[in-house]
Amino acid sequence: MFVIGEAIVEEDLVHQPFVCDLDGCKGACCTLPGGRGAPLEDNEVQEIEQAYPKVKKYLSSRHMQAIEKLGMFEGGPGNFATACIDNKECVFVFYEDGIARCSFEKAFLRGETSWRKPLSCHLFPVRISKGVVERVRYEEIPECSPALRQGSLKDVRLYEFLKDPLIRKFGESWYNEFERECRRREPIRNAKNEVVPRLKSQVNRSSC
């Protein structure tokens, strides 16, 4: 682990290959079992209420009926989450060619709204654990195995793939410092592409 600004970052973000592969996972992160939907920041409740009139046209009648029955979200301040159906899929999911997709993101990409989607969804599979300081951690799930293969094929790491949501969460200055530290921590390879050990002088003193 290492510290950037006011956040503790787990080493997995530096080394884990990752690029979302919707054809492989079918949007599994939107339909995970567990009893709750996407965790929400308190201010995102209002964002959902404002965006809903624009996104409901993408939802099926089943999802519309679920929202009428369950509401759009559950919980209270500090513990909000989107509602979900049968303890699995988020009520804001729609299906396209068998892939679960986010109605908020579709509206955003079409220029219909200014809010993309919940931050926790944008950051996934990274989670932010709150405490005295925030902890940035990788949550590994088997449904994301296609993304690991894609990341390896394209040579893209989590910290690179999640640049936009990390900037959204922490700001560009934080991300720039984080990126520099990640690049410094990446394995050093010789001319034969073999990993070689770092010199002691190359070890970051900010490590936990």
N, C-alpha and C positions, 0 to 999 in steps of 0.2 A: 504493500500500500504506500501511497504518497499523498502529500497535501498540496492542493492548489487553491490559493485564496482561503476561503472559509470552508472548503469541502475536502473530505477524505476520499480518495479515488482508489478503487481496487485495481490491481495489476492486470486483471483479465482484459480490461478495456484497451490496453496497449497491444496485447498479443493475439486476441481472439479474432480469427477471420470471420467476416459477417457481411452478407449482402442479401436483403430480403428476396425470396424467390416465391412469388405468389402462385405460380403454376405448380410449384412443388408442395407448398404448405396449405394452399387453398384458403389463406386468410385465417389460419387457426387462432392467432392471437385475439381475434374478435369473438371467438366462440369457445374459449376455454372454460371448462367446468370449474365451479368454485363457489357459486352462490352470490357473487357480486360482480358488477360490471367494472368499467374502468375507474380507477381512483381519480377524483377530481380535486383541483384547487378550489378554494371557496369562491373565488371570483369567476370560476368557469361555470358555475350554476347560472349566472346571469347571461353568459355567452351562449349557453345552450338554449335558454328561453328566447333569446333574441334571434338565434339562427334557425330554430325549429320551423317557423313558417316557410322558410326557404328550402328546407331539406326533406320535409315530410312527403313531398311528391315522389321521392325515390324509395320510400318504404312500402312494403307489402301491407295488405289489409291485416294480416296476422300481427305484424309489428305495430301497426297503428292501434289495433285493439288492445294490445299489451300495454301501450303507453296510456291509453284511456283508463285501463284497469289499475296499472301499477304506478303510473306517473313516469316522468322522464328520468328521475334520479331518486336516490334514497340516502339515508343517513342525515347527519347534521354538521355544523361547522367543524372543520378539521377532520371530517370523516365522510365526506360526500363520495358517492360513486354513481355511475349510470345504472339504471335498472337493467335487469336481464331476464330472459325468457328461459323457463325450465332450469334455472340455476346455471345457464350456459351463455348463449349468445346475447350480446348487447342489443338493446331495443332499437338502436340506431343503425344496425347492420342491414344491408341489402345484398342480394346475390346477383352476380353477373358471370355468366359462363361457369357456374359452379364454384365461384370464388366469393368468399365473404368480404365485403368492402364497407368502408365507412361513409355514411351519407353526408356527414359534415365535410369530409375531405373532398368528396365529389363536388359539392357546391362551391367549396373554396377554389378548387382547381378550375372550375368554370367561371370564376369571377363573380359568383353570386353572393358570397359572404367574405368578410375580412378575417374571420377566425377559422383556423385550419381544422383542429380537432383537439381533444384533451391532451395536455402535455404528457401525461403518463403513457398515452398511446403513441405519441410522436417519438418518445424516448425508448420505447420497448425494443429490445429486451433489457435495456438498462432501467434500473429502479433507483429512486432516491429515498433512502431511509432517513427519516428526520430524528433529530436529537439535539444535544448541545451543539453539535456540528452536523452538517448533512453528509451522508455517506453515499457515494456513487458506486453502484454495484451491478454486476452482470447477473441476470437470472437465466440460467440455462434450462431449457425445456426441450423434450424430444421432438416436439412439433416443429422446432426451428432447425432441425438437422439439414434440410435443403439449403438454408441460408448459410450454414457453415461450409457446405461444399461450394456454393457460389463464391463466398468470400475467399476461399482458398484458390479457386480457379482464377479469380480476378485480382488476387493479392491485395485485398482491401480489409482493413482492420476495423473493429467496432468504433474506435475513436474517429476514424475517417468517415465511415458510413453515417454516423450520427452527428455530424458537424452542425447541421441546421438546428435540430432540437436542443443540442447542448448550448448553442449560442442563444437560443430562445430562453433557456432556463437560466444560464449564468452570465450571459453577455459576451460580446466579442473579445474583449480584453482578457477575460478569464480563459476563453477557449484558446486564444493564441498562446498563452502561457502553458496551458494543458497540452496543446499540440507539440510545442517545443519539447516538453518533458517526455511525451510519448515517443517522439522520434529519437530522443537521446537514449531511451530505454530499449529501443528495438535491437534485436540481436545484431552483432557485428559479424559480417561474413568475409572470408578471404576470397582470393581469386578463384578457388574451387567451389565457391558457394557453401563452404563449411562454416558453421558457427564457431567463433573463437571467443574466449573469455575476455571480459572487460578488465582494464587496469583499475586498481583501487581508486586512482584519481578520477575515474569516470563515474564513480558511484555517487548518486545524489544524496546529499546530507539531509534533505527534507524527508527522506523515507521514514515511515513509521516502524 
